[in-house]
């Protein structure tokens, strides 16, 4: 039986409450600030002024056409959109003619790029005005309050003042033009940037641009999380089943300790039958992942439920415009077809993509099939608004082999005839497998006005997952008639509808010539679903026992506040606080129909509510623009699984205290031939109520407090556009402290199982183009290497270390590209998961109560050949 969770008041330790109070006091008393201390920031400027002809039939009055333009760090114009014409023409034809001529003119200009406080070129989005005077003279000026953000919608980390110059007069009669003395903005104009994105919250706040590293072989979008330092994925359930995620000393299973979002859409399932926090990311087409932000630890006040180990947010986009179609075929009958579309002239946030994939799988019972589609459009509304509309859908089905007993494998008695390959990739129960679905949409509205930026998002989706698996075989059948065991397989089903909304407002201002930012945010989420688990017979898969059957309605509310402000030239503070509240309504439909008093209905309703205050903050010491020391602390929480609640309870939380301190560096300008960024940090976390996998229940169950500590070093090297290398090394320890142990006794108590001690990963991609017989041919090569040390197992056992190498090559000529990728290139036989527990997979033998080593086989060598066609995309200077 699952133990009832203790009440919130009894669980909250004195140490945790004291630390929370100290953190909150510090954040209230101290101003907070941005880690990037900026003084001056220059907008992009036109290098020359060009004459312009006024379109015919557009009148003679002076007209200003305001454009929003994106200028890259190389000075190239990336995008231009008309936002306002002053005065507004009455006739639509006049409006369109003026807008078209202004666009034509600005596209003919060459620009000097914007620069940050260190004088380094940066991409920027600015408002640019083209003036049609009464005569054919044009005056281009930067607005006094220019709105900046980076090319991919992420703003520079600070805002400052910038010098402007008097606009040049052009035209043959510029010296005598009636418009020669039109007002300008004078010698100085303050430029304040709205903070579309905030500065990093900690050393381990990773904003990862996928870029060329997307060519390293990976199966799906979830596997792209391994681009973050110290992240390990292990999939025991087959293609389509969510992988277990390990990071920062946490076995986050399929999402219980890692908050996962897609452009603000939450993916963690509440009280999923397979595991609280389960994340199904099948709908994400990998080629549409533009970047990923991974924050390891609860250091940003915007991080929400499940952010015990951290938060990962996918940001979608398609930078290469045009139509892209690919078809692939590989070993074990694997097939994949995908199509992408990015309309020319539209921003990267406007795209459509679909992917279909299937295969027979390696070894027994590993076939899979899945499909996904996702589309988004971004449109400007008036002059200050942008609207994004997103639609998505996916469906998947898979078979899974499940774990194998090590003694059965070594003795060659697994039920798969054949060689060592068939034995290593065998299965006990071919009925294991699962399926998932998701469909929904989202609308996001962004607004910016000078230094203020705001975003509101509303989304709704229906989603579900079914998993059928057996970890123990024939061990737990409670029958008392002396008959044979019917089997321990579980059939877990979860279906839910999720509706959520979130809004964020940031305002940036200057005090004592230093940039300051404040942020306020709120989030609301409601889940209405059902969670069921049945025990099923091995024969025919008929249910014979209901473990649980629940209807759930869970509502979460959250508020957060954050501030960033400069204190001294070399010192900064950042942080804020978050409040999370959760309301639960649970109907248990699996109660007995008779109790000790008499007959009763076989259902019972439970209601509960609880809330928690979580202060978070960071101290930044800036040694140089390229080097800073950051120390971060924060309190985070995971909501309770609805199964652990009792009537009227103050809903319990798993609380975590996280600490981190280390160096972060960033060397090289955006346009420099050599760029290096990275960091090194040590961390500690304490969780009040942890979850550990229970093989007999087939899911995670509540345990006591736990400690985790470790260190990581990571770095990314980029040389021009032809080489990109990302590497990290992480060491972690996790322990279950005994009663009475201090909050900071790092290594007290037994080791937490399954946590990798050492993890090293390196990803590298190189690309280059040559001219052969007058034709440009581009090629690329990418490799990924992962090495894993021993992992502790239950009952003082340890797993075997392993390593794996992946590689890919591609050649592109004109619009055709041919690629080959190989995963597990050297065909290593290794175990991606190892367990230690009691099982019995022989129904005709009396089960042993001795624990035995179990393992889940990792995939062997797999090769996939892909042919791709790129329509209206190829340019002579583009890399592959």
N, C-alpha and C positions, 0 to 999 in steps of 0.2 A: 504493500500500500504506500502511496505517496504521503509523506509526512505533511501535516498542515503547516503552512508557513507561519512563523511567529508574527505577532503584531508589530506594526511599524515602530511603536514607541519602545518596545522591548528590544528591537534589533539595533536601534541607532546607538552606536557606541559613543562614549564620552569623547574619545579621541577624534572621531569623525565629526561630531558636532562642534568641538573646539576648533578644528581646522577649518570648517565651513565658516564659522564666525570670524576667524582671523582673516580668511581670504576676503570675505565680504567687507569687513572693516577696511582692509587695505584698498579695495577697489573703490569704496566710497570716499575715502580721504584723499586718495592720490589721483591726480588727473591722468588720463590714459592717453597713449600716443602711438603714432605710427613708427615702425622700425626704420623706414626709409626717411631720413631727415633731409628735406629738400628746401632749397632756397629760391632757385629761379628755374623757370621752365619756358622754353621758347616754342611757339607754334610753328608749323611749317609755313614757308613763304614762297611765293612765286619768284623765280629768279629774274624773269623779264616780264614786262608788260606788253601785251600784244594788242593791236588795234582790233576793233570789232565793228561789224556792220549791223545796224539795227534792222530787224526783219521788216519787210514791207507791211503796210496796213496795220501798224501797231501804234500809231499815234506819235505825238511829239513830246509828250510829258516825260520828265525824268522818272525812270522805273528802276527799282532794285530787285534783283532776283537772288534770293538767299538759297544756297546749296549746302547740303551736308556732304563733305568729301572725306575720303579715307586716303591718307598718304602714308605709304610704307616707310620703313626705316631706311630704305634705299632711295627715297624721294619719288618713287613711282606712284602715280595716281592709281589706286586700287578700286575705288568706287565713287560715284557722284550721284546725288539724288536731290532734285528740287524740293524745297520744303515750304517756301513762301515767296509770293511776289507782292511788292509794295509800290504803289497802290494796286489792289487786286483788280485785274481787268474785268470788264463786264462780260465780254464775249469770250467763250471758251477757246475759239480759234486763236485769239490774240494771246491768251494765257499759254496755250500749247506752243505757239511760235516763239515766244520769249523764253520759255523754259528750255526748248530744244536748242535755241541759239546759245544760251548760257552754258548748257552742257557741252556743246560743240567747242565753245571757247575754252572752257576750263580743261578739257581733255587735250588741248593743244599746248598747254603750259607745261613747263618743267619746274620742279619744286626742290627747295632745300628741305630736308626732313625736320620734323620736330626734334627737340633735344630735351633730355631730362636735366636734373639739377647738376649732374656731373659733366654735362656737355655731350653725352652720348646720344646718337640718333635713336629714335624710338618711333614705332608706328603710332599714328594718332588719327582720331576722327574730329574734324573741326567744322564750324560753320563758316562759309566763304561767300562773299557778296560780290556779284557782278552788277555794275551800275550801267544802265543805258541812259546817258544824259540826253539833253535836247539835241545835241550834236553827236556825231559818231565818235565819241570819246568814251573810254571805259576806265573805270577806277576800281581796282580790286583791293579790298581791305579785309583784315582779320577782325572779327567782332571783339568788342572789349571784354566780354565774358564768354570766352571760347569754351565749348564743351569738348573735353578730351576723353577718349578711351582708346585702348589699344586696338589693334587691327582685328583681334578676335573677341571684341566686346569686353576685354578686361582692361581697366584703366590703369595709368601710371599710379604709383603708390602715394603720390603727394600732389599738392597744388601750390602754386606760387605766383609771383609777379613775372611779367614778361615785357620786354621792350617792344614797341612797335615803331614803324617808320611811316613817314608821310607817303601816301600812295603816289606812284608815278603817274604823270599825265602822258597820254599817248595820242597819236594822230598827228597829221601834218600841221594842224593849227593848235597844238597843245599849248603853246605859249600864250595864245590869245583866246583860248576857249572860254566861252561863257561859264563853263563848269570848272575852270582852272582853280577857282578858289572855293570849291565845295568843301564843307567842313570835314575834317579828318578827326582821328582819335587822339591827336597830340603826340607828345613824346613818350608817354607811358600809358599802359593799359593793364589793369589787373586781370589775370587769367586764372580762374578757379575751376578745377576739374571735379565733376561729380564722381563719387567713388562707386563705380559699378561693381568693382571687386575690392575686397579689403587686402591689406598687406598680410603676409603670412602670420599665423597665430603662434607658430612654434618652429623649431628646427625641422620637425617631422611633418610640417605642412607642405605637401608636395603638389605642385601644379605641373602636371606632366603633359607636355605636348607630344602626342603620339608620333607624328612625323614619319621619318624613315623607319623607325623601330616597328611600325606596323607591318613591315615585311618579315619580321621574325616569325617563324611558324607558330600559330596558335589556332585552336579550334573554334573559339567563340569569344564573345565580348567579356565574359567573366574571367577568362584566362588572361585578359589584358591587365588585370589588377596586379599581376606579377611584375609589371613595370615599376611598381612602388617598392622601395627597399624593405626586405624582410618579410615579404608576402609569399606564402606557399599555398598551393591548391592541391587537394587530394580528393578524387572522385571515386567513391566506392559504389555508386549507384548507376553508372552507365551514362552514355551520351544523352543529354536532355535533362538528366537529374542534376540539381545544383551541386557544385563541389563544396567540400568542407574547406574553410578558409582559416589559415593560421597566420597570425601577425602579432607582434609585440608580446609574445608569450601567451597569447590566447588561442585556444582551439575554438574558433568562432562558429564551428559547425557550418551550417548552410546560411548563417546570417544572424544568429542570436546575439552576437557581440559586435557586429559591424553594421552601422547604418548605411544603407545603399540607396542612392537616388539617381534619377535620370533627369537632368535639367529641372530639378526641384520636385519631381514625382517620386514619392516614397515607394519602395519595392518590398520592404520587409513585411511578411505576413504576420498578423497578430494571432497568436494561439493556434498556429497551424498544427494539424494532427501529427505531422512528421517532425516538427520542431518549431518552437516559438522563434519567430524572426526569419523563417525560410525565405530565400530570395530566388525567384525565378526570373532570369534575365534573357530567356530564349528570344524574346521579341526584338532585341537589339541586334541590328545588322552590324557586324564588326567594322566594316569599311566606313560606317557613318560615325564612328567614335573619333571625334576631333581631338579631345583632350580628356584627362581624368584628374580630378583633384582628390587626393587622399590625405586626410588629416589623421595621424596616428596618435590617439589620445583625445580626451574631451577638453580641448583647450579653446575652442571657438564657441562663444555663446549661442551661435546659430545652430550648433549640432544638437540633434534631438534624440528621440527614443532609439535604443539599441546601440548608441555610440559609446559603448564601454571600451572597446579596443580602438574605435575611431570611426571615421566616416569616409565613404567613397562616393563621389558623384561623377557620373558620366556626362560629358558635354558633347552634344551631337552637332554635326555639321559636315558639309562636303565642300572642301576647298577647290578641288579640281572640277571645274564646271563642264557640262556636256553630258553625254550618255556613255555609260560604261556597262558592258555586258561580259560576264565570264562564265565559263563552263569547265568543270574539273572532274577527273576520274582518277581513282587510285586503288591501292591494295584493299583487299577485303570488300570489294565491290562498292567502295565509297564513291558517292556522286555529290556534286554541289553545283547549283546554278544560281547566279545572282545578277541583279540588274540595278543600276543606280542612275539617277537623273538629277542634274543640277542645272536649272535653266540659266543660259548665258545672261550676264548682266545683273543677275539677282545675287543677294548676299549668300554666304555659305550656309546660313540658317534656313534657306529654302531648298528643299531636296525631297526626293522620294527614293525608296529602296526596298527591295524584296530579296529574300534568300530562301532556297529550298535545298535540303541536304538529307541524305539517307545512306545506309550501308548495312552490310551483313554483320559487321563487327568481327573482331578478332576472337577466336575461340568460341566456346559454347555460350549461347544465350546472351548475345550482345548486339543484336540488330537494333536499329534506330531509324526514325524518320521525323523530320521537323520542318516547319515552314514559318517564316516571319515576314511581316511587311510593316513599314513605318514611313510616314510622310509628314512634312511640315512646311508651312509657308509663313514668311515674315513680310508684313506689309506696313509701310508708314501710314499713320493717320494724322492729318493736320501737320503741324510743324514740330511737335514735341513728343509724339507718341509713336510707339512701334507695337504692333500686334502680331503674336505668333499663335498659329493654330496647328495642333499636332494630333494625328490619328495613328493608332497602332493596333496590331493584332498578331497573334502567334498561336501555334498548336504544335504539340510534340508527343511522341510516344516512344518508348524504349523498353528493351529487355535488360535485365541485369543479372550478373552471375552470383553476386554475393560473396561473402568471405569463405575461405577454405581452411580446414584444419591442417596445420603443418605436419602432424604425424601421418595423416591420411595421404598427403602429397608425397612425403618421403617414402612411404611404404608402397606407393603406386596403386592404391586401392580406391581412388576417386572414380566415379561412375562415367568415365570418358575413355573409351578404348583408343589406343594409339600411342604415339611417341611422347617424349617429355613435354613437347609443346602442348599437346592436347591435355595432359595432366595439369600443367601449370595454369592453363586458362580454362579449367573445367568449372562445373557448377554442381551443386547438390539438388537444387530445386529450379526447374525450368519455368515455373509459373511466376517467378519474380520479375518485376518490371514496374512501369508506371506511365503516367501521361500528365500533360499540363495544358492549360489554355489561358489566354488573356486577350481582352479586347477593350479598348477605351480611347479616350482623347483628353486633350488639355488645351486651355487657352491662357496665354500669358500676355499681359499688357505692361509695357515699360514706358516710363515718362521721365524726361529730363528737362530741367530748366536751370541754366546756369550751374551753380554748384550743388544742386539738389537732384537726386535720382531716386526713383521709386519703381517697384515691380510688384505686380499682383498676379497670382496664378490660381486657377481653378481646374481641377482634374477629377475625372471619374473613370473607373474601370471595373470590369468583372473579371475575376481570375480564379483559378482553381488548380489543384494538383492531386494526383492519386499515386500512392506508392505502395507496392506490395513486396515484402521482403521477409527473410527468415535469417536470424542470426544464431539461433540456438538449436534449430532442427526439431528434435522430439524430446523435450525436457520439461515443459511447463504445463502440459495438458492436465487440468484439475479433475478429470473424470475419476469416479470412485467405484465403478462397476467392474474393475479389473481388466477391461478391454485394452486393446493396443492404443498407443498414443496417436492422436489425430494430427499432430503437428503444431508448431509454434509460429507459423507464418502469420504476419499481420497485414491487414488491408486497411490502409490509412487514406482517408478522403477529406479534402478541405475545399470548400467553395465559399466565396465571399464577394461582396461588392464594396468597393472603397471609394469614398468621396472625400476630397481634401482641398483645402485652400490655404494659401500662405501669402503674406504681404511683407515687404521690406522697404524701408525708407532710409536713405543715407543723405546726410548734409555735410558738406565740407566748407570750412571757413578758415580765415587766417587771423591769428592772434599773435602779436609781437613778431610778425614776419615768419611765423611757423604755421604749417598746415595742421588743422584739427578736423576730426571727423566724428560725427555721432551717428548711431544707427539704432533703429527701433524695428522690431519684427514681431509678427504673430503667426501662428499656425493652428489650424483646426483640422481634425481628421475623424472620420466616422467609418467604422467597419461593421458590416452586417453579414454574418456568415454562419457556417456550420462546420464542426470538426468531429470526425467519427473514426474510431479504430475497432475493427473486428478481428478475432482470431479465425483463421480459415483452415479447413481440412486440406491435407496434401492432395487427396483425391478430389478432382473436379473443382477445387477451390471454393467449396461451399462454406459459408460462415457458420460457426457453431457456438461462438461466445462473443458478446459485445464487451470490449474493455471500457469504452466510453462513447457517448453520443451526446453532443452539446450544441445548442444554438447560442450564439454570442452576439452581443451588440456592445461595441467598445468605442468610446468617444474620448479623444485626447485633445487637450488645449495647451497651448504654449505661448509664452511671451518671452522676449529676450531684449536686452539692451547692451550696446557695446559702444565704446568710445576709443578713439585713437588720436593722440595729441603729442606734440613735441615738447619735451621738458627742457633739455639742454642739447647742445650740439652733439653730444656723444651718448646721451641717455634718453631712453624712451620707455614708456609703459603702455600696455594695451590690455583690454579686457572688458569684463562686464558681468552680467548674471543672467540666468535663465530660470524660468519657472515652468515645470511640466505638471499637468494634472491629468488623471485618467479616471474615467467612469466606466464601470463594468456592469453589464446585465447578462447573466448566464442562465440558461435553462438546461438542466441536466435531464436528459430523457432516458437515462439508463439506471433508474432507481428501482429498488425492489417493490413489488406490489403488496407485500406483507411485511410488517415489522413486529416488534415485541408487543405492541399494543393491539394491532389488528390490521385489517385491510387498509391500503392506501393507494394513491395514484402513483404510477411509476415515473414521476417527474418531480423536479424540485428547482426552484428559482433562487438565484443568489445575486445580490447587488452589492457593489462596493465602490468607493471613491477614495482617492488619495492624491496629494500633491507634494512637490519637492522643490526646494530652492537650491540652485547650483551656481555658485560664483566661479569665475574662471579668469585668469589673467596671465600676462607675460611681462618680463623685464628684458629690455633690449639694451645692450651696450655696444655702441658702434665704434669700432677701432678705425675703420676706413670705409669708403663706399662699397668696397668689395668684401669686407669681412665684419662680422658681428657675432656677439655672444648673446644667446637667448636662453632665459630660464623661464619655464612655464609651469603652472599648476592649475588644476581644475577638478571639479567634482562632476561626475556624470551619472547616468542612471539608465537602467533597463526596466521597462514595465513588467509587471507580473504576468505570467501565463495564467489565463483565466481558470485553468484547472486547479490552481493553488489557492483559490480564494474561498473565504467563508462569509456567511451573511453579515452585512453591516460592517465589514472589516475596513479599516483604513488601509487601502490597497498597498501591499508591500512593494518595494522597489529593490532591485539589486543595485547598490550604490558603489561607486568606484572613486577612489582618490588617485589621481595621476600626477606625477612629477617628471619633469624632463629638463635637462640642461646640456648645452653644447654649442658648438661653433657652426656657422653657416657661411659659405663663401660663394661669390659669383664674380668671375673674372672674364673680361672681354665684352666689347660692345656688341650690339645686335648685328651689326654689319662687319664685325671683325672676323678675320679668317680663322681665329682660334677662340673658342669660348669654353669655359669650364665652370661648372656650378656643382655644389655638393654640400656636405655637412658631416658632422660627427657628433653623437650625443649619447648620453646615458639616461636611462629611464627607470621608473618604479611605479607600480600600480598595486592597489589593494582593493579587492572586491568583497563586499559584505556577504552576498549570497550568490555563490557560483553555481554553474550547471556542469555536470559531468555525464558523459554518455553511459547509458545503462543498456547492455546487450539484451537483457531479459525483457525490458519494456520496449526495446527498439527505438528509443528516443532519449533525449537528455533529461536528467532529473536533478532536483535541487540538492546541493551539498552546502557546506559551511563557507567560511571566509577563505580567501586565497591571496597569495602574494606573487607578484611577478617583477622581475628586474632584468636588466640587460643593457647592451650597448649596440650601436650600429654606426657604420661609416658608409657613405655612399658618394658617388660622383658621376657626373655626365660630361662627356667631352664631345664637342662638335667642331669639325674642321670644314670650313666653308659649307657647301651643300653635299659634299661627297662622302663624309664619314661622320657617323653618330654612334657613340659608345656609352653605355650606361651600365654601371657595376655597383654592387653593394655587398657588404658582409655584416651579418647580424649574429649576436650571441644572446641567448635568453635562458632564464631559469624561472620555473614556476613551482610553488610549494603550497601545501595545505597546512597552515600553522596549527599547532596543538592548542588546546584551551589554555589561556593565560599568557600566550606569546604576545610580545609587543607588536605594535603596528608596523615597526620598521625592522623587525628581525627577518632579514631577507631570506635566509636559507633554513628557517626552522620548519620542521615537519616533513612528511613524505613529499616526493616530487609529484607535481601534477602530471598525469599521463598524457602522452601523445604530443607534447610540446617539443618541437625541434630545438636542439641546443645550438647547433651551428648551421647557418644557412648562407651560402654564397651563390650569387647569380650575376651573370654578365650577358647583356644583349648588345649586338653590334650590327650595323648595317652600313654598307658602302655602295656608292653608285657613281657611274662615270659614263661619259658618252664619247664616241669616236666617229670619225667620218670615214666610210668605206665606199670607194667608187662614187664619191659625191653624195652618198646617202648617210644621214646621221643614224647611228645605231647606239642605243643606250642599254647598259647592262647594270645589274645590281646583284649583290650577294649579302646574305644576312645569316647570322648564327646566334643561337641562344644556348647557354650552358648553365646548368644548375647542379650544385653539389649540396647534399644534405647529410648532416651528422646523425649520430644516434639519437633516438627519442625514448624517453622512459615509458614503460608500459605498466599496467597494474601488477601488483604482487612482485614488485622489485625486479621486473624484467626490463630489457632494453631491446630496441629494434636494431635492424642492420642499417648501416649507412649506405647511400647510393648516390649516383650521379647520372646525368643524362645530357646528351648533346643533340640539338636540332639545327637544321640548316636549310636555306632556300636560295635559289638562283633564278634570275629572270632576264630576258632579253626583249627589247622593244624596238621595232622598226616601224616608222610612221605611226599608224593607228592600231597596230597589231602587237600584242605582247604574249610571249610564251614563258611560263614559269614552272619550276619543279621545286617541291618542298619535301623534306624528309624529317619526320619526328622520330626521336630515338634512333638517330643515324647509325649508331654502332650496335643496334639491336641488343641492348642490355636487358637481362632478365632481373628485374627488381620489383620490390613490393611497395606500391604507393601508399598503402595503409597496413599497419600491423596492430593486432588486438590481442588481449590475453584474458580469457574468460572460460566459463564452463559451457559445454555444448555436447550434444549427442545427435549425430545425423544418421544413426542406424536404428530404425524403429524396432527391430527384432532383438536388440541387445539392451540389457539394463544400463541406464545411463550412468556414467562416472561423474562424481562430484569434484574431480580434479580439474583445475583450470589448464587450458591448453593454448598454445600459440595459434593464432589465426592470421591470415593475410588476404589482402585484395591485390591481385596481380595488376601491375602497370602495363600500359599498352606496349606491344613490341614495335619493331620498325614498321612505319607506315609511310608510304610515298604517294604523293598527289601531284598530278600534272594538270596545269590549268592554262587554257587559252582565253585571252581577253581581247576585247575590241573596244577602243576608245573613240567615240564619234564627236566631232567638233571640239576636240580637246587638244590634240597634238599641236605643239608649237616647236619650232626648231630649237629654241633654247631650253626647253623643259627637260628636267631629269626624269628618269623612269619612275 
